[in-house]
Amino acid sequence: MAKKKSLLWHLFFSYLVITLLSLVAVTGYSTASLKKFMLKQIEADLEERALLFGSMLLQHLSPLDERAIDHLCKTIGKAASTRVTIMVPWGKVVGDSDNDPARMDNHLDRPEVAAALETSRGVSTRHSPTLGKEMMYLALPLKKGLRTEGIIRTAIPVDNIDETLSTIERRIAFAGLIIAALAALLSLLLSYRIRRPIDEIKKGAESFSRGEFDFRLPSSGLAEISSLSETMKRMAGELREQIRTITEQRSELQAVLSSMAEGVFGVDQEEHLLGINPSAAKILGCSPATAQGRTIQEVIRLSELQRFVAGALSSEEPVEQGLTLYGEEKRIVRAHGTPLRNAEGKRIGVLIVLNDVTRLAKLENIRKDFVANVSHEIKTPITAIKGSVETLQEGQSQDPDDVRRFLGIIHRHVDRLETIVEDLLKLSRIEKESETEEITLEEHSVREILVRAIQACEDKAQSKKIHLELDCREDLKGKVDPLLLEQAVGNLIDNAINYSDEGKSVTIRAQEREQEILIQVEDHGSGIERIHLDRIFERFYRVDKSRSRKLGGTGLGLAIVKHIVQAHGGRVSVESQIGEGSTFTLHLPQSNNLT
């Protein structure tokens, strides 16, 4: 591609060429006109001399006196610096101011002589072989009455005209060069004057393209440039407003997409990502910054989702499908695919919306397990009570000992039902008070709470010869609900005793660490398998169901612990190894972190 020249070069070069061409044309025309004028002047002068000299020589032609004519021609020619030639009508030269007539050729064939005989006047400019000069000849017939007695020809050299014209041309060329230089300088200044505001407008346009709309465009005395500047100013204002509107709309759309819990991403017809929001990036395990523009196969290594996107691109109608995605963690999503179209209605891709229903699916499984567990927990004592009552009603046994035994079974299972109901009510009350912020937290000694919880479990521990150890500073205090925290710690101690063998120990310790108060209950019992650790705080979830029921548990103790700690703004965690025991930790925020 040819390199483009600047406006300054175009204007300056154009003005300079026009100036030079004009000077050359004017010089050529002037020189030609001047030469033509000078030749006309010489021609007129030769005619006047021919008339003057002819009147003087006419008397020697009739009768013909060649000697007198030749002598007179030489005298006149020398005096007037003009060559004078006299010929008789048939062309013979009878007198010449510069040569001997006897040695000269017949001149009847000379152009000027032939023209003079035909039209009474003949003019010719040519090189004279006799004199070796460029000469202008003018011939006139000499008449007496109607009879032509002879022909007179006057001539002078015209070489000096070319020399004069050359001198004039040199002077004109010199003056032309000066004029051209001045014109070039003027055109340069004019070009710069025109280019400068255009350059400023160019800088303004570049600033506008970068989004810098505060650039001040120049004013100019030129109407066209001033109009262009005003147009650019209006364009900048309109661009500023349009960009502001687009930016606001984009920010609003970005804010909406960023705040959406659903994952959203767009794909073009070639399966390149047009954009992806943070929720979709989290679900798919990719980075929004590096994903855009790349193909879905490069970014998302999930074959099931890739097949869904391919199906959505090939479908003219919206599609929906449930997907199970296996990445760093298993996710269950509901995918919706809708065609994307541009302003002209042409299809440009597809919009994919992902609803992560993993938690809902997990909660649904928990709900099912809860229904099954609570049904089982309640059905077992009800079945035992119903069987005992039916036996007593049928009167199959009249033995007082059997009656007392059946009544004992009924009493024991009624107590169990009552305990389950009380724990459920207790759990419901904790949840309600936590949601409505009815739980009152107050500064209290943590050690006192732990001591009371240990005392409540002391008898049970002694029956199994289990030693309860306490490790807590006297001055450790926290903002807590003493009764609820005592219940939570008591539940953990009770569990530790239940699942520890005789002669073992249970350690209860409390300490401050990283702006938290940690309360730990550590046992050396049977431990818990890792697969159960995520679910042991669910209601009615049991690790060892048969043993739990033998120990009289309702399956709600750890759920109550979890909700009590959450009501305090904390959390509960557990670490356990099979055969080595378990450590339950309550993480409570320190007093200065609570609002």
Stockholm file with secondary structure:
# STOCKHOLM 1.0

chainA/1-595         MAKKKSLLWHLFFSYLVITLLSLVAVTGYSTASLKKFMLKQIEADLEERALLFGSMLLQHLSPLDERAIDHLCKTIGKAASTRVTIMVPWGKVVGDSDNDPARMDNHLDRPEVAAALETSRGVSTRHSPTLGKEMMYLALPLKKGLRTEGIIRTAIPVDNIDETLSTIERRIAFAGLIIAALAALLSLLLSYRIRRPIDEIKKGAESFSRGEFDFRLPSSGLAEISSLSETMKRMAGELREQIRTITEQRSELQAVLSSMAEGVFGVDQEEHLLGINPSAAKILGCSPATAQGRTIQEVIRLSELQRFVAGALSSEEPVEQGLTLYGEEKRIVRAHGTPLRNAEGKRIGVLIVLNDVTRLAKLENIRKDFVANVSHEIKTPITAIKGSVETLQEGQSQDPDDVRRFLGIIHRHVDRLETIVEDLLKLSRIEKESETEEITLEEHSVREILVRAIQACEDKAQSKKIHLELDCREDLKGKVDPLLLEQAVGNLIDNAINYSDEGKSVTIRAQEREQEILIQVEDHGSGIERIHLDRIFERFYRVDKSRSRKLGGTGLGLAIVKHIVQAHGGRVSVESQIGEGSTFTLHLPQSNNLT
#=GR chainA/1-595 SS CCCCCCHHHHHHHHHHHHHHHHHHHHHHHHHHHHHHHHHHHHHHHHHHHHHHHHHHHGGGBTTBCHHHHHHHHHHHHHHHTCEEEEECTTSCEEEESSSCGGGSCCCTTSHHHHHHHHHSCEEEEEEETTTTEEEEEEEEEEEETTEEEEEEEEEEECHHHHHHHHHHHHHHHHHHHHHHHHHHHHHHHHHHHHHHHHHHHHHHHHHHHTTCTTCCCCCCSSHHHHHHHHHHHHHHHHHHHHHHHHHHHHHHHHHHHHHCSSEEEEEETTSBEEEECHHHHHHHTCCHHHHTTSBHHHHCCCHHHHHHHHHHHHCSSCEEEEEEEESSSEEEEEEEEEEEECTTSCEEEEEEEEEECHHHHHHHHHHHHHHHHHHHHHHHHHHHHHHHHHHHHHTCCCCHHHHHHHHHHHHHHHHHHHHHHHHHHHHHHHHHHHHTTCCCCEEEEHHHHHHHHHHHHHHHHHHTTCEEEEECCTTCEEEECHHHHHHHHHHHHHHHHHTSCTTCEEEEEEEEETTEEEEEEECCSSCCCGGGTTTTTSTTCCSSHHHHHHTTCCSCHHHHHHHHHHHTTCEEEEEEETTTEEEEEEEEECGGGCC
#=GC SS_cons         CCCCCCHHHHHHHHHHHHHHHHHHHHHHHHHHHHHHHHHHHHHHHHHHHHHHHHHHHGGGBTTBCHHHHHHHHHHHHHHHTCEEEEECTTSCEEEESSSCGGGSCCCTTSHHHHHHHHHSCEEEEEEETTTTEEEEEEEEEEEETTEEEEEEEEEEECHHHHHHHHHHHHHHHHHHHHHHHHHHHHHHHHHHHHHHHHHHHHHHHHHHHTTCTTCCCCCCSSHHHHHHHHHHHHHHHHHHHHHHHHHHHHHHHHHHHHHCSSEEEEEETTSBEEEECHHHHHHHTCCHHHHTTSBHHHHCCCHHHHHHHHHHHHCSSCEEEEEEEESSSEEEEEEEEEEEECTTSCEEEEEEEEEECHHHHHHHHHHHHHHHHHHHHHHHHHHHHHHHHHHHHHTCCCCHHHHHHHHHHHHHHHHHHHHHHHHHHHHHHHHHHHHTTCCCCEEEEHHHHHHHHHHHHHHHHHHTTCEEEEECCTTCEEEECHHHHHHHHHHHHHHHHHTSCTTCEEEEEEEEETTEEEEEEECCSSCCCGGGTTTTTSTTCCSSHHHHHHTTCCSCHHHHHHHHHHHTTCEEEEEEETTTEEEEEEEEECGGGCC
//
